[in-house]
Amino acid sequence: MSTPTTNNNRILENQSDDEDKVLDLTLRPKTWNQYIGQERIKKNLKIILTAAQKRKEVPEHLLFYGGSGLGKTTISRIFAKEMGANLHIATGPSIEKIGDLASILTNLSDGDILFLDECHRINRVCEEYLYPAMEEFKLNIILGKGPMARIMDMKLNRFTLIGATTRVALLSSPLRNRFGAIFQMDYYNNEELEKIIQNSAEILGIEIEPSAKKIIAQRARFTPRVVNRLLKRVRDWAQVEGEGVITEKIAKSALDFLEIDNLGLETGDRRVIETIIKKFNGGPVGVQSLAAASNEDKDAILDIYEPYLMQLGFIQRTPRGRIAEKSAYEHLGIKYTGTQNLL
Ligand code: ADP
């Protein structure tokens, strides 16, 4: 059996390599003003922050959900900075044992913020220990086993948990209910993406033409992380193939070379749509079958390809599976037969 295709093109991967991490750190906004877009969320957060400061209380626990690279970590960092709080960072999968959770929670000082990325992946048993910690700042550890078991009540310092997840549907409802405010991150429009490109280009010290900004923004899947990665690739191209300035021509040829089309679709996206159309007659098809038939990883389909294709209106998720829409046929130049509408 062949293994799912690994994405050689770095633009779309969820994981970032060291170079990306450095780029992320360099380009990451540090103030509300530098953080472009998400106006409603920013306004809400400022109110939560000011109210908590006035009451001299810790802010309520916050949950951010939405696709990778939409700015969940960045906004949490800004919130912590504005709050004047220490930020501790952990990820759901790294909390495997009660001891892991206990060591994180007991290390928090009064008013600290704990950012828990991928919070839907926390171990279920540990998650239950998190409930009293979130509600009453208490950790109830069970020492020993059987009749000799004792519960030790540990008092924790008051803290704010900020959870981030790309898959809110996988979050258990008891955990979700313990967040005081829940925010869905919006995709970014082209105008916002162009502002991000401009700011990033200034930080990277590269000149960019307005028309080139438009091209990059159009192909960036409405996502700041993708916009920055594209900018970096185009900058390399401008320095090697051009005069060091990102012109419209340079931006186009670099992105075409990377096989990123005018709507930001990459090879993997196209393979997913083509599979639905050609192998499943337009759908409906379940994600498992789609992953097997397209040779793509199921998580990549769920986390990377599908959200964007749905956003573009190219595929629709129905109770019976995914179906390809007419616009997807048109984009790929495949004759639309309309069969899926009969199903
Ligand atoms: P997430 O945590 O949702 O995966 P991040 O917060 O790590 O996303 O954002 C990825 C990168 O995208 C950041 O390093 C930053 O450079 C950029 N970015 C994200 N949101 C914004 C924004 N609103 N304005 C400007 N840049 C942003």
Boltz pocket constraint, residues with backbone or C-beta under 6 A from the ligand:
constraints:
  - pocket:
      binder: B
      contacts: [[A, 23], [A, 24], [A, 25], [A, 27], [A, 28], [A, 29], [A, 34], [A, 35], [A, 36], [A, 37], [A, 38], [A, 66], [A, 67], [A, 68], [A, 69], [A, 70], [A, 71], [A, 72], [A, 73], [A, 74], [A, 75], [A, 164], [A, 196], [A, 224], [A, 225], [A, 228]]
      max_distance: 6.0
